[in-house]
Amino acid sequence: MFGLKTEAAFDSAHFLSDYYGKCENLHGHRWRVEVTLGQDELQTEGTMRDMVLDFGVFKKAVRDAAEELDHVFLVEEGSLAPATIEALEGEGFSLKILPFRTTAENLARWFFDKLTAQGLPVIEVEVDETPNNRAFYRG
């Protein structure tokens, strides 16, 4: 199997609903995302001949996805009252409402799904919540 890896980082705040510990409170992370592509054979034609994928195309896709989550408040859909969301947005805060609990595991799957939908042969996504704590998702 042939493969490529690249990484990106983003800063965002979140909290875990229905959690009883420090992470139930609003806090932020410097998230790091590492994406691994893989396929059995290299491309055989065109400018990407003998490549899995052009690194420029790969890096841009990963960084664009990370940019969607950079410097925003990640909010699990339904975890805040509508009035709270309205007040935060009214104060000018950027929110990204997501249909899942904002754990590192679910963010890894979010990146995986987003990039595979673009046709990238993703085999694994790792998301670091801290320098010592990492989650991953494999398709």
C-alpha positions, 0 to 999 in steps of 0.5 A: 500500500502507498500512503501520504500524511499531512496535518493541520491545526485549529483553535476552538472552544467546546464543552461536553454536554451530559459530562461530569468533570472538567470538560463540562465547562467551556474550554479551548484546545489547539487541535492537531489533525493528521490525515493518512491517505492510502491506496494499493496502486499509484495513479497511472496517468496525467500530472499525478502519475506515480502519485497517490495524490498531489500533496498540494491538493491534499494539503489544501483539502485538509487545511480548508476543513480545519479552517471551518473549525478555526477560532469558533465555538464548537457546539453540539446541536441541542446542547444549548438553549436557543436563547443562549445561541441567539445571545452568543451570535448577537454578541458576535461570537462564531459558532459551528453547530455540529450534529454530534457531541464535540469529542476528539473521536467525533471530530476525527470522523467528521474530518474523515467523512468530509475528505472522503466525500471529496474523493480522497482515499482517506484511511485514517484521521487522528485528532490531538486534543492535547499534545499527549491525547489523541483520538483516531477514526479509520474507515 
